[in-house]
């Protein structure tokens, strides 16, 4: 991710809905909340299907994780793996 323009003062958030919808979403947040202009960041979200763990990483550092209560969801009737 490259930050151009004004410096952001916000944490990033990812909501993933468990199947069956509408279970409450699993949510992970970055703890990083200041993003410097003109700097590249490595941002990754990971879902481990065997442990049902959702995590967020910034520059190779784990910032948050949560365990989902159901399947990550479906695409045209097939489980996303």
C-alpha positions as CSV (number, residue, x, y, z in Angstrom):
1,X,0.0,0.0,0.0
2,X,1.4,3.5,-0.9
3,X,0.2,6.6,0.9
4,X,-0.1,9.6,-1.3
5,X,-1.6,12.9,-0.3
6,X,-2.5,13.7,3.2
7,X,-1.2,11.6,6.1
8,X,-4.0,9.3,7.4
9,X,-4.8,9.1,11.1
10,X,-7.0,6.1,10.9
11,X,-6.7,2.4,11.6
12,X,-7.6,0.0,8.9
13,X,-10.5,-2.4,9.5
14,X,-11.5,-5.6,7.7
15,X,-14.9,-7.3,8.3
16,X,-15.5,-10.8,7.1
17,X,-18.9,-12.4,7.5
18,X,-19.2,-16.0,8.7
19,X,-21.4,-18.4,6.8
20,X,-24.4,-18.5,7.1
21,X,-24.9,-14.8,6.7
22,X,-25.9,-12.7,8.6
23,X,-23.8,-13.9,11.6
24,X,-21.9,-10.9,13.1
25,X,-18.7,-10.3,11.1
26,X,-15.2,-11.2,12.3
27,X,-13.2,-8.0,12.5
28,X,-9.5,-7.2,12.6
29,X,-7.9,-3.8,13.0
30,X,-4.4,-2.5,12.4
31,X,-2.8,-1.0,15.6
32,X,-0.9,1.3,13.2
33,X,-3.0,4.5,13.0
34,X,-0.5,6.9,11.4
35,X,0.3,6.4,7.8
36,X,3.2,8.6,6.5
37,X,2.9,10.3,3.1
38,X,5.2,9.0,0.4
39,X,5.9,5.7,2.3
40,X,5.2,2.2,1.1
41,X,3.6,-0.2,3.6
42,X,3.3,-4.0,3.3
43,X,-0.3,-4.9,4.3
44,X,-1.6,-8.5,4.5
45,X,-4.8,-10.1,5.7
46,X,-4.7,-13.9,6.2
47,X,-7.3,-16.5,6.8
48,X,-6.3,-19.9,8.1
49,X,-9.1,-22.3,7.3
50,X,-7.8,-25.1,9.6
51,X,-7.9,-22.8,12.7
52,X,-10.5,-20.4,11.3
53,X,-8.2,-17.6,12.3
54,X,-8.3,-14.2,10.6
55,X,-5.3,-11.9,11.0
56,X,-3.8,-8.6,9.8
57,X,-0.1,-7.8,9.3
58,X,1.6,-4.5,8.7
59,X,5.3,-4.5,7.5
60,X,5.6,-8.2,8.6
61,X,4.3,-7.6,12.1
62,X,1.1,-9.2,13.3
63,X,-1.2,-6.5,14.5
64,X,-4.5,-8.3,15.2
65,X,-6.2,-11.6,14.9
66,X,-9.5,-13.2,15.7
67,X,-11.1,-16.7,15.5
68,X,-14.2,-16.9,13.3
69,X,-17.2,-18.9,14.5
70,X,-18.2,-20.2,11.0
71,X,-17.0,-20.8,7.5
72,X,-15.5,-17.8,5.7
73,X,-18.4,-17.8,3.2
74,X,-19.4,-19.2,-0.1
75,X,-19.0,-18.3,-3.7
76,X,-21.6,-19.8,-6.1
77,X,-22.3,-22.5,-3.5
78,X,-18.8,-23.7,-3.1
79,X,-16.7,-23.1,0.1
80,X,-13.9,-20.6,-0.4
81,X,-10.6,-22.3,0.4
